[in-house]
Amino acid sequence: MNLASEIGLAGLTLERWKAIAELVSFVVGAIAAVIAVMTYRNNAKRERAKWAVQLYEKFYEEDRYKKMRDKLDGTQNAEEIEALVEEESAEFTDYLNFFELVTFLAKTKQLSESDVLSLFHYYLRLLKGQKAVMKYLNNQKNGFEQLSGFLKRTKL
């Protein structure tokens, strides 16, 4: 008696071998697809975390936005904020452009809305709470559509 008959493989035809090979190929392909999806998700999370750290460092650890953060930080009265907006300094528009980038990254799913709010909730709420700033952002000629839209639809 040969080995094939001992383990019960003697009766398998070529058709059955082909079916078994197809089944094994399907299972291996399905496992590979699951692994690929898991790898993609892990890489996407890692990339979002990298963006978040870079934005955090740029906004909080560098001095570039510190003066504007202080100017907009709730202690200013409406007239001072209106003057700041009307002056339209490079410092002010750079500050808004930073948040335009952040909200663009949220819209394109490079960051989640939750990430954005976790990092910048306070300062976005300050912007949203200033009528003069919101009027400026809502004026399409100023080019802050992403930021304006984000502030409108987000509960801050």
N, C-alpha and C positions, 0 to 999 in steps of 0.2 A: 504494500500500500504506500502511495506517495504522500507527501506532506500536504498537498492541496486537498486530497480527499480526507485526510485526518482532521483538518480544521474546518471542513464543510465548504470548501471553495470549489470543489470539483464540478458542481452543477451550474456555476456562474458562466453565463454566455458573454460574448463580446458586448452585447447590448446592455447587459447589467453592469459590466465594468464601466462602460461609457456613462451610464446614469450615475453610478457611484462617483466617478471622477467629476462629473458636472456638479453634483451635490457638494462634494468637498471644495470645489472651486468657488461655488456660491457662498459657502460658509466662510471660507478664508477671505473672500472679497468683502463680505459683510463685516467681518471683524476688522479688516483693514480700514473700511469706511468709518466705523465707530472710532477707531484710534485716530484717524485723520481729523474727525470733527472735534474730538477731545483736545488734540494738539492745537488746532486752530483756536479754540476757545481759550485755552491757556495762554497762547501767544497774544491774543487780543486783549486779555486781562492785563498781561504784563505790559503791553504797549500803552494801554490806558493809564496804568499806574505810572509809567515813565512820563507821559504827558502831564499828569497831575503834579508830580514832583517838580518837573521843570517849571510849570506855571506857578506853583507855590513859591519856589525859590525866586523867580523873576519878580513876583508881586510883593512878597513879604520880606525877603532877605536882601534884595538889592534896593538901593536908595532912589531909583528912578521914579517910582510912583509915590514915594513917601509924602512929599509936600502936598500933592493933590489929594491923597487919602486924608491928610490932616485938614485940608481946606473943606472937604466935603463931609467930614465926620461930625454930623449932627449939631455942632456948636455954632455953626454959621446961621445968620438970619437970612430971610428970603432975599433982601436987597443985595447982600454980599454974593449970594449964589447967582442971582440974576446978572450981576456985574461980571462974575467969573464966566458965565455962559456967553454973555454978549462980547466979552473980550476975545473969546475963542482962541486962547493961547495954544501954542504947540503942546505945552505940558498937559492942558485939558484934553485936547483931541487925542494925544498919545494914550492918555488914561482910558478914554472911551474906546480907542482902537484895540487896546489890550482886551477889554471885555467883548468887543466885537469878535475878536479871534476866539476867545473862550466859548462864546455862544455859537459861533460857526462850528467849532469842534464838537459841540454837543449836537448840533443839527445833523452833522455828518456821521454821528455815532462814534467819533474818535474818543469822546468822553461821554459819560452818561449825564443826564440832567442832575441826577443825584450827586455825582462827583462835583459838578459845577457848584451846586448849592452847598455842599459840604465845605468846599474851599472858600467860596466867595459870597455866601448868603448875606452877611452883614453889609458888605459894600454894595452889592446889587440892590439891597433894600434901601440903602441911602440914596442911590441914584433914582430908584423908582419913587421915593418919597419927595423928591424935589421937583416941583411943577415946572420950573424953568428948564431943568435938565431934560425932563420928559418931553417938553415941547420941542426942544432942540433935537432930541433923538427921533421924534416922530416926523420931523421935517425930512422928507425923502432926499432933498438936495444935499443933506449933510452926510448921507451914506451909511447910516447906522441901522439898517433894516434888521439885521440879525439880532442885535442887542435890543432894539425896540420891541421886536416880536417876542423875544424871550421874556422880557420884563412884563409884557402885556399878558402872556399866557401862564406865567408862573406865579404861584401864590408865595409872596414874600412877607 
